[in-house]
């Protein structure tokens, strides 16, 4: 370019470039000095660099698999399994073949059979050990019927299995979880072989079946999980105190009461519910508190915070005057006296923050049965109650930091 002239130096272009190159350069428009230069990233619509666009360029020559990522991260499976699928799809799983390719050291052959390179497709689909685990399970899977070329195809196949496959196994979600847990178990078995020099096809098959049942239960619970409320949620009590939520469910011809006691870590101490004869809602709420007080005395808990979503009942218990209704006199006086004598407090809580007790009372009302559970036998809890409790335990963990 000619200095101070903003034109191309034709002499230099003729000496340095071929005719075709010179013509291409001459077609480049030269802007005046009054226009500011600007960097523009061509892989985004707004011209601004982003890590995501750079990653998309580096992987698959710019071809993205956004649909795979979205389905992985929104799947109803454990976060550990999601991360494992992501590592598979991104082709960053530390197989021996990949390590050999990147650092040039070590043996790239399969940890199990040694007859082929330990690529992900061989390890999970072609290796005799993987096929033995799959076929030896109670599902009797044949991996040789799955034609896949790379890891992204494998993950895509897991996320969206063929109709013929999942119709024979019990549904799309069932098949997705089945194969995801299978891949995870094969990777665990491979690591046992590499790092501990031990592997057992029979134990791997048993671990797979156990992991699948566990993850299937978690997925079932997630179907019942309520949407989190931004307005109210359960908070654990202060360190060393017990929080007891009570509630009642009533219809015209039946009623039920429930309680749930949790410590400051969100651990369940007691969960109980039982049907009672039909009464007014406020009377049922008071009976639930009186019933819960008996558990407190039997367990010898001293520092207790009570939560109830019936504001009128809470107001009566916190009021020093006589109950306004004769039939509730004894029900109000007894817990009021106990609260004064002990280090107990009672507060109103929104229904959304009292969901565990609410669902327990409704479960006892609906099925007309009583139950008493603790954290040790949580599998006996109704599914809706269990789902809510899990969400509250998670809230306690987040609250405690």
Number of C-alpha atoms within 10 A of each C-alpha: 12 10 8 7 9 12 13 16 13 13 8 11 17 12 8 11 12 10 11 8 12 15 12 9 13 14 8 9 8 11 11 9 9 6 7 7 8 7 8 12 14 11 16 13 9 9 12 12 15 11 8 11 16 14 13 16 14 11 13 11 9 13 10 14 15 10 9 19 18 10 14 23 16 10 17 19 22 15 13 10 19 19 13 19 27 19 16 20 21 16 16 14 18 14 21 21 20 18 17 17 11 9 8 11 11 11 14 19 17 20 22 18 13 12 10 16 20 25 21 26 16 16 24 24 23 16 21 15 20 26 20 17 23 25 15 17 16 10 11 12 16 14 17 10 8 12 11 15 11 15 21 19 16 24 25 20 17 21 21 16 19 12 11 9 13 16 13 10 15 10 14 19 19 16 21 21 23 21 21 20 23 23 25 18 23 23 19 15 23 23 16 15 15 14 8 9 10 11 17 13 18 13 12 21 23 17 17 23 18 13 18 20 15 12 18 19 13 15 18 14 18 18 12 14 17 13 7 11 9 7 8 13 19 23 18 23 19 14 9 11 19 25 24 26 28 31 31 33 26 22 12 8 8 15 24 31 31 34 29 25 24 23 19 18 18 23 18 20 17 18 23 23 30 22 24 20 10 16 17 12 18 16 17 23 27 25 24 25 26 19 18 23 21 11 15 18 10 8 11 9 15 14 15 24 20 22 23 27 23 20 14 13 23 20 13 17 24 16 12 10 8 13 17 9 8 9 10 17 12 12 20 24 16 13 20 20 11 13 19 11 9 12 13 19 16 20 17 16 19 16 17 17 20 25 23 28 30 24 22 31 28 24 26 24 24 14 9 15 12 18 16 15 17 18 13 9 9 15 11 12 20 14 20 19 24 20 21 21 24 17 20 22 20 13 18 21 15 10 12 12 6
